[in-house]
Amino acid sequence: MRRRGGSCRAVSPEPTGSAPMQSSLDLLRSRHHFRTLEVVDSHTCGQPTRVVLSGHGLPPGTDPAAARDILRDERDWVRTVSVMEPRGHRSMFSVALIHPAHEGDEFGVVFMDAAAYPDMCGHATIGTATTLLELGLIPVPEAGFSGSLEFGLMTPAGRIALRARLEGGRCRSVAFAFDGAFFLGSFDIDLPGEGAVSVDVAYAGQWYAFVPVAVAHGAIDAANIGNLVSAAIPVREALAARMGQAGPAVGNIVWTGPPGHPDARHRNVPVSSSGSFDRSPCGTATCARMAVLVARGELTIGEAFVNEGLLGTIYRGTPLRGAVTGRREAIVAEVEGGAWISACGTLLVDPADPLGNGYLA
């Protein structure tokens, strides 16, 4: 059960004519002193994940929380280059992969988005696990294996337990379990032109505020996303005023509404403080949503929960059992979804490029 590589070459045979292309890339690096990041792109139910395999400078075995601080304080260019334009966009999400120090140890990650360094991200966990399996970096019992495979991923929020479903050696879905999702409470906020609106605030690695989409006078639909992003701004501001400095900074406004998918119970789309939005149902938001429903008695431990996202894709979730976070009642929440690799390559940073470290427009 040896690992089978660590580059895009592990995904498919090297095509004819790629050697000259590689030589040209090496020449660019040597002549122009480009900084480089080796990456693999995927999407999880529509939401992108860019795994940075190398170039971030993190030594193998680095603790993910320490690695997050190193990148944030000393190498923030890794985040901005891999997430922002011209190589990405406002809703891109990247992951700095920390290779294990010893054979048999688990991989670690640092999550990065257009605004900051989240401690946990569900869709990126699924995307990263799928990438590791498709690259052959996670050992499997045999070639063409079909069945379930359990392993873990080290994150700034702690170890995340994973269960992958493989068919013929291909990863078809990944389930992650988050320990400590909890419902903080319902809070009334005052919105201009709307009056008092009640929002549900919950935590699952990030803070989320769930708001009925009727408040935005629209529907959860890709054609309406501009309105939903704009309408989230006054909600976020009003909630910040309501929570005060002693309360949590809730950056993610999650619009909720009726599902369109026949299997789904709810539909939602999260909008972040940077103006990005999740194309998938959002893994950690799904965990937080289940925590709200369990606290209200609307979902029982062990009951299946299906959440639909902006594009009509779904995550299947289950509150596995009760838990305690600090002094709060919480749940261990499992969410399962599928990811697909879409690209692999090298990001280049020309030292003479005034916008080389990335930008948002």
C-alpha positions in Angstrom: 0.0 0.0 0.0 2.6 2.5 -1.1 1.7 6.0 -2.2 1.9 6.3 -6.0 3.3 9.8 -6.6 2.3 13.3 -5.9 1.8 15.2 -9.2 -0.7 15.4 -11.9 1.1 12.6 -13.7 -0.5 10.2 -11.2 -3.9 11.1 -12.7 -3.3 10.2 -16.3 -0.4 9.1 -18.6 1.8 11.9 -19.7 0.7 13.0 -23.2 3.0 13.0 -26.2 4.8 16.3 -26.6 4.7 17.3 -22.9 8.5 17.1 -22.5 9.1 20.2 -24.6 6.4 22.0 -22.6 8.1 21.0 -19.4 11.4 22.3 -20.7 9.8 25.6 -21.6 8.4 25.9 -18.1 11.8 25.1 -16.5 13.3 27.7 -18.8 10.8 30.3 -17.6 11.6 29.5 -14.0 15.3 29.7 -14.4 15.5 32.8 -16.6 12.9 35.0 -14.9 13.0 33.8 -11.3 9.3 33.0 -11.2 7.7 31.9 -7.9 5.7 28.8 -8.6 2.8 26.9 -7.0 2.0 23.4 -8.2 -1.8 22.9 -8.0 -4.7 20.5 -8.7 -8.2 22.0 -9.1 -11.4 20.3 -8.4 -15.0 21.2 -7.7 -17.3 19.8 -5.0 -20.9 19.9 -6.1 -19.9 23.0 -8.1 -17.7 24.8 -5.5 -14.0 25.0 -6.5 -11.1 23.8 -4.4 -7.5 24.4 -5.5 -5.0 22.2 -3.7 -1.5 23.7 -3.5 0.7 20.6 -3.6 4.1 22.5 -3.4 5.6 25.9 -3.5 4.1 27.1 -0.2 7.2 26.3 1.7 5.6 24.4 4.6 7.8 21.6 5.9 6.3 18.1 6.1 4.5 17.4 9.4 3.9 21.1 10.2 1.0 21.5 12.7 -1.9 23.0 10.6 -2.6 25.8 13.1 1.1 26.8 13.1 1.2 26.5 9.3 -1.9 28.8 9.1 -0.1 31.4 11.2 3.1 31.1 9.1 1.2 31.7 5.8 -1.0 34.5 7.2 1.9 36.4 8.8 4.8 35.6 6.4 3.6 34.2 3.1 0.1 35.6 2.5 1.0 35.7 -1.2 0.3 32.0 -1.4 -3.3 32.7 -0.5 -3.7 35.7 -2.8 -2.0 34.1 -5.7 -3.9 30.8 -5.5 -7.3 32.4 -4.7 -7.6 35.8 -6.4 -7.6 37.1 -9.9 -6.1 36.7 -12.5 -5.6 33.0 -11.6 -8.8 32.7 -9.5 -11.8 34.7 -8.5 -13.7 36.0 -5.5 -15.3 32.6 -4.8 -12.2 30.5 -5.4 -11.0 28.4 -2.4 -7.5 27.0 -2.0 -5.8 24.6 0.3 -2.1 24.4 1.2 -1.3 20.7 1.5 1.0 19.7 4.3 2.7 16.5 3.5 3.3 14.0 6.3 6.7 13.8 8.0 6.6 10.1 8.2 5.2 7.2 6.2 1.7 6.4 7.5 1.1 9.8 9.0 -1.9 11.8 7.8 -1.9 14.8 5.5 -2.6 18.3 6.9 -4.2 21.4 5.3 -4.5 25.1 5.7 -7.7 26.5 4.2 -7.6 29.8 2.4 -10.3 32.0 0.8 -10.6 35.6 -0.5 -11.0 37.0 3.0 -8.9 35.0 5.4 -7.9 31.5 6.7 -11.0 29.6 7.9 -10.2 26.8 10.4 -12.6 24.4 8.7 -14.3 24.1 5.3 -16.5 21.2 4.3 -16.4 21.3 0.5 -12.6 21.8 0.5 -12.2 18.8 2.8 -14.2 16.7 0.3 -12.2 18.2 -2.6 -8.8 17.7 -0.9 -9.6 14.1 0.1 -10.8 13.3 -3.4 -7.6 14.9 -4.9 -5.4 12.8 -2.5 -7.1 9.6 -3.5 -7.1 10.4 -7.3 -3.4 11.2 -7.1 -2.6 8.0 -5.3 -1.4 9.8 -2.2 -3.7 7.8 0.1 -3.0 4.1 0.1 -5.8 1.7 -1.0 -6.0 -2.0 -0.3 -5.6 -3.0 -4.0 -5.8 -1.7 -7.6 -9.4 -1.1 -8.7 -10.6 -1.2 -5.1 -14.4 -0.8 -4.5 -15.7 -0.1 -1.0 -15.3 2.3 1.9 -12.0 3.6 3.0 -11.5 5.5 6.3 -8.7 8.0 7.0 -8.3 11.5 8.4 -7.2 15.0 7.5 -5.4 17.3 10.0 -6.8 20.8 10.0 -6.5 23.9 12.2 -9.8 22.9 13.7 -8.4 19.4 14.6 -8.4 16.0 13.0 -11.4 15.5 10.6 -12.5 11.8 10.2 -13.2 10.9 6.6 -14.9 8.0 4.9 -14.5 7.7 1.1 -16.6 5.5 -1.2 -14.6 4.1 -4.1 -15.7 2.2 -7.1 -13.2 0.5 -9.3 -10.4 2.6 -7.7 -12.2 5.9 -8.4 -13.4 8.2 -5.5 -17.1 8.7 -5.9 -17.9 10.5 -2.7 -16.4 11.6 0.7 -18.1 12.0 4.0 -16.5 14.1 6.8 -17.6 14.2 10.4 -17.4 17.6 12.3 -17.4 17.4 16.1 -18.9 20.4 17.8 -21.6 22.0 15.6 -23.9 24.0 17.8 -26.8 26.5 17.7 -26.1 29.8 19.4 -29.6 31.2 19.3 -32.1 33.2 17.3 -31.6 37.0 17.2 -33.9 39.8 16.1 -32.2 42.4 13.9 -33.6 45.6 12.5 -33.3 45.9 8.7 -34.1 49.1 6.8 -37.4 48.7 5.0 -38.0 45.3 6.6 -38.3 46.0 10.3 -37.6 43.2 12.8 -36.2 40.0 11.2 -35.2 36.9 13.2 -32.0 35.1 12.2 -30.6 31.8 13.5 -26.9 31.8 14.4 -24.9 28.6 14.6 -21.3 27.4 14.5 -19.6 24.6 12.6 -15.9 25.6 12.1 -17.2 29.0 10.9 -20.1 31.2 12.1 -23.3 31.2 10.0 -26.5 33.3 10.2 -29.5 31.6 8.5 -32.0 34.1 7.0 -35.2 33.3 5.0 -34.6 34.3 1.3 -38.0 36.1 1.4 -36.2 38.9 3.2 -34.2 39.4 0.0 -37.4 39.5 -2.1 -36.1 36.9 -4.4 -35.4 33.2 -4.8 -32.3 31.0 -4.4 -31.4 30.9 -8.0 -28.1 31.4 -10.0 -29.8 34.2 -11.9 -30.6 36.0 -8.7 -27.2 35.7 -7.0 -26.2 39.3 -7.5 -29.3 40.4 -5.5 -28.5 37.9 -2.8 -24.9 39.0 -2.4 -26.0 42.7 -2.2 -28.9 41.9 0.2 -26.5 40.1 2.6 -24.6 43.3 3.3 -27.2 45.1 5.5 -28.0 41.8 7.2 -24.4 41.3 8.2 -24.1 44.9 9.4 -27.3 44.7 11.4 -26.3 41.4 13.0 -22.9 42.8 13.9 -24.6 45.7 15.6 -27.0 43.3 17.4 -24.2 41.0 18.6 -21.9 43.8 19.8 -18.2 43.4 20.4 -18.7 40.6 22.9 -20.5 38.4 20.3 -19.0 36.4 17.5 -18.2 38.0 14.2 -20.6 36.3 11.8 -19.4 36.8 8.3 -21.5 34.2 6.5 -25.1 35.1 5.7 -27.0 31.9 4.6 -30.1 32.5 2.6 -32.6 29.6 3.1 -35.6 28.6 1.1 -37.7 25.7 -0.2 -35.9 22.9 -2.1 -36.2 22.1 -5.7 -34.5 18.7 -5.6 -36.9 15.9 -4.9 -34.6 14.4 -2.2 -33.8 17.7 -0.4 -35.4 19.0 2.8 -33.9 22.5 2.6 -32.0 24.8 0.1 -29.5 27.4 0.9 -26.7 29.6 -0.4 -24.1 31.2 1.9 -22.6 34.6 1.1 -19.3 35.5 2.8 -18.0 38.9 4.0 -15.8 39.1 0.9 -18.8 38.9 -1.4 -18.2 35.3 -2.4 -20.9 32.7 -2.5 -21.0 29.0 -2.3 -22.1 27.1 -5.4 -22.5 23.9 -3.4 -24.8 23.4 -0.4 -21.8 24.2 1.8 -20.5 21.4 4.1 -20.0 23.3 7.3 -23.2 25.4 6.8 -25.0 22.0 6.4 -23.5 20.9 9.7 -24.6 24.2 11.4 -28.1 23.9 9.9 -28.4 20.4 11.3 -27.3 21.7 14.7 -30.1 24.3 14.6 -32.7 21.7 13.6 -31.6 19.3 16.3 -31.7 22.0 19.0 -35.3 22.8 18.0 -36.4 19.2 17.9 -37.0 19.3 14.1 -34.3 16.7 13.4 -33.4 13.7 15.5 -30.0 12.1 16.0 -29.4 9.6 13.3 -32.1 11.1 11.0 -31.0 11.7 7.4 -30.9 15.3 6.2 -30.4 16.4 2.6 -29.4 20.0 1.8 -29.6 21.5 -1.7 -27.3 24.3 -3.0 -27.5 27.1 -5.5 -26.9 24.8 -8.5 -29.3 22.1 -7.5 -26.6 19.8 -6.2 -27.0 18.1 -2.8 -25.1 17.1 0.3 -26.4 14.2 2.4 -26.0 14.8 6.1 -26.7 13.0 9.4 -26.4 14.3 13.0 -24.4 11.2 14.3 -24.6 11.9 18.1 -24.7 14.6 20.7 -21.6 16.3 21.9 -20.5 19.2 24.2 -18.5 22.2 23.0 -17.3 24.2 26.0 -20.5 24.3 28.0 -22.8 24.2 25.0 -24.8 21.2 23.8 -23.6 20.4 20.3 -23.7 17.6 17.7 -21.2 15.5 15.7 -22.4 16.1 12.2 -21.6 14.0 9.1 -21.9 15.4 5.6 -21.2 13.5 2.3 -20.7 14.8 -1.2 -18.8 14.2 -4.4 -15.9 16.1 -6.0 -14.3 16.0 -9.5 -10.8 17.0 -10.6 -11.0 19.7 -13.3 -7.4 20.8 -13.9 -3.8 20.6 -12.7 -0.8 22.8 -13.4 1.7 25.4 -12.3 0.8 29.0 -11.2 3.6 31.5 -12.0 4.4 34.7 -10.3 6.5 37.1 -12.3 8.5 39.3 -9.9 8.1 42.2 -12.4 4.3 42.0 -12.5 2.8 44.8 -10.4 -0.4 42.7 -9.9 1.4 39.4 -9.7 0.3 38.6 -6.1 -3.3 38.7 -7.1 -6.2 41.2 -6.8 -10.0 41.3 -6.5 -12.1 43.4 -8.8 
